[in-house]
Amino acid sequence: MDRSRYPTDPRTTALVRAARASARSRSSAGSLSRRSLLGAGALGLGAGALGACAPPDPPEGGGAAEVDLPEDRSDTEKTVRWANWTAYLDMDDAGKRYPSLEAFEKESGLTVSYTEDIEDNDSYFNKIAPQLRAGQDIKRDIFTFTDWMANRIIREGLCQPLDLLRMPNATHLLEPLKDVSFDPGRTHSLTWQSGFAGIGYHKKKVGRELKSLDDLWADDLKGRISVLSEFRDTLGLIMLDQGVDPSGDFTATQFEAAIAEVDRRLSDGYIRRIKGNSYLNDLKSGNAVAGIVWSGDLFILRAETEDDDWEFVIPESGGMLWSDNLMVPITSHHKRNAQELMNHYYDPKVAAEVAAWVNYICPVEGARAEMEKIDPELAESPFIFPGEDYIADHNIKGFRALSATEDADYSAAWAKAVGN
């Protein structure tokens, strides 16, 4: 194998070094998931870069429903309860403490109950939705959901509007993120972190570079390909390959054409499995050697296995961008405390501390300058802070917000395709 075909970018090496440091902490904590794995290969985008991914207008029938707000007991109950994804916050070397969270508790006098409740958008939402709709306390004051689920929660009135005046650091939100299609004006959510979906593969086992989805659907890879169960990532990439912009006003027919491609690749035996977090197990075992993946998984594989043959690429036709968002459940009695915690994480210094550990796309203006003080190499890496040209040149898109009807119809069509 001629490894000279795959030169090592020293800035990528810095990213892998950070991933290995994070992996040691996670190993101590005994937890791995999509969020723990995705971090190392993601990007911290500047305002100009995200401008290339500016969202479309809100879908018809979108926007937040009117809700009755519960009594806020923040003055007397000095607590805030936060539900997040696994390994999605800075930890100490032992993997047992959250330094930025402890600093907040000391400064604010609040006690934070931080739980890694969320393994999957659908499963966690389906667990708590009946209680939210019934007005019953889910014992959480912040939850963290991906854009498309945040869209559903806001549309159904299951979260509270934010008092932005109480969060002065919210002004540090990158300008293009201040007016997203599912939450115009950011009245109900704030971005936590973001990442990519693209092609991942093992260079030695595959024996060549993979640059497109056509390269992925090769006969010698038949039965050794895994794709993601999040349809906005998998179908988004396929739509781009078919010449359709998933961030634009695509039609049901165009969406169905992408599903048909998955159906065909499943029936022809190219796709081994459609999986969520656990798809990485197939890559580790060698049952799969390539697939549609989340970016940081491949950097974490390099870090954990010390195998630099794992590669992540944005397909020639383009890549997908997603974001996760902080919101206050409609049943929370501690909104002001929750907003104080959100404000803490929008301090550029704190945001940089988190980004240095998780290596995700950081939504906070000024964090890059603070990152230079923590790790100058990471601050300069195009995998952490790419410019507008990187996003435009790689045709990176976000999946547009769906109307309620589209959401239901498209989710049902995808569930049928994957056999759920």
Phi, psi and omega in degrees: 000124181275094183288347178294344178289345185237074183297149180266118175285125181301333178286330173291323177301320177297322179294316179295323177300316178295322179297320180294322177296317178294321182297325178297318178295318181293324179297321178295323181280343178075029182226136174221139178202182176308313185290325179289331183271327187292332192302318194292338182253008185275180187238145169258109190269137170284168182301320180296320180296314180292339178299331178288347179247029182303136185285158176282179177297154178300148179291156178301135181083004180279192182093167186276142174281153176287138184226155172268125185273140178284166176297134177268120183255021185301329182294329184250337180247101188273063182218157172213136186242124189238122174261124182224176175282162181296137175051053184239023181210150182301138179231161175282177185297335180277351180070029184236343183234154178246095186305316182292330178287319179295324177296321178296316180300319181293319183285322189266336186080005178268151174258128183253127171260106184253120183233140178268073187276335196259113175258337185199141181304308185296313185296319181289319179298315181296333178289319187262342186302317179301321179291317179300315181293333179271359180075023181264139182296125177269005178062035173221142180250346173220136166230160192235110184232151177292155187318309187294325177284326174301321176303314181294317182296316179294317181299324182273000179070035183259010174223163184265148173294148181267147174264089187298333179295337177276357181234075183301331180289346178298341176294345179279356175301132180307137189308313182294345180269357184282348183218078183265159188296326183274348181210072183304128180080000180053054181270348184230358186205158171225138180296136174265294178212171180218172180195184185244157163238138180196209181259134173236146180196163177261113189300320183289317182289326179279321175086008179195171176279143172249122184242344185215169176293329175299322177296328181290323182272054179264147184301324183285352176256003182302129180081002182236026182241134176243141177232159187281145179279348174284110189292334180294335176275305183294307182289330176300315178296320180292321177298317176301319179295332179270006177084018182250135179272110181290348177270354184256196185271065180285162183259167176299323179297319179292323176296317180296328178295325177290320176297320179299325178294319177295316178305316182294317182289331174290311184292330179278353175089009179287313181276122178286316186198149172252116189222163174266232183308325189281000180300333182298332180298324178293325177291319180295320184282343184091358176296330173235142180241356181200166177167183171271120193224170169270139193308307188293341179305322184287325176290324177292321176300318176300315185293315185284323183262353186053040180241102184282006178280348175287131186228139172243134178223148168277124180303154181302330180280345177132167180235169181252143178241134176232162175222151172251151191226143175271132178218159179256118180303150181298338182265002182290138174256014184226046184297317182296322176295319179299318180292327177295322177291317177301317180300321178302316184280356173261005167290124184306324179295315179293318179301322178293322178298318178294314182298325180294335179268314184269337178060042176261176171294121183263127185271007190257120176297134180097349181291329180296317178299322178289326178297327179300331179282335182271311182205094183303326180295317178294324180295333182264351184290134176293344176280349180250313181228071177285157178269182181301324181298323181298313180296315181292315183295329181264003176052052182272129186233159170252145180287128186293157176294137181259150171290168181300319180293314178299315181304313181293314184293315183289322178296320179294319180295321179290318179300321178294319182296321182269000174087020178263000000 
